[in-house]
């Protein structure tokens, strides 16, 4: 069993962070989104260590009785996490 990480040590590892794509139209349509793959590289080059991906899933729920999140929303989330990983950023959800 692994030992829990001390919160102060964990905070040091997170380093500097930036909020991304909270109200970006990318959640509705990837083609209309302002956030692009190149921005993740620029964030890392600017000295940031993590990106906080702002989530608002309830705006994209289907109707009753399933109330499921739209597959395109999940695809966008997967893309953002993958871009963080490819650019050496920790992804905070």
Secondary structure, 3 states (H helix, E strand, C coil): CCCCCCHHHHHHHHCCEEEECCCCHHHCCHHHCCCCHHHHHHHHHCCCCEEEECCCHHHHECCCCCCCECHHHHHHHHHHHHHHHHCCCEEEC
